[in-house]
Amino acid sequence: MLTITKKQLEDYEQLCRDRNNGCLLTSDGLRFICEACYYDAEKIGQHFLEELPRICPKKDD
């Protein structure tokens, strides 16, 4: 019988929360962003750099 560790269960639960809150980038979502930026690597990179603070806000220690 296979079991998972407590850490694996926590990771899975976090993945489920992220999915439910729309925080996962699917292959279709990535394709959409690339098409919207006309496959220009600089524009795609700039888009993600601009979104990064919104997606991953700094946590105060």
Order of alpha helices (4+ residues) and beta strands (2+ residues): alpha-alpha-alpha
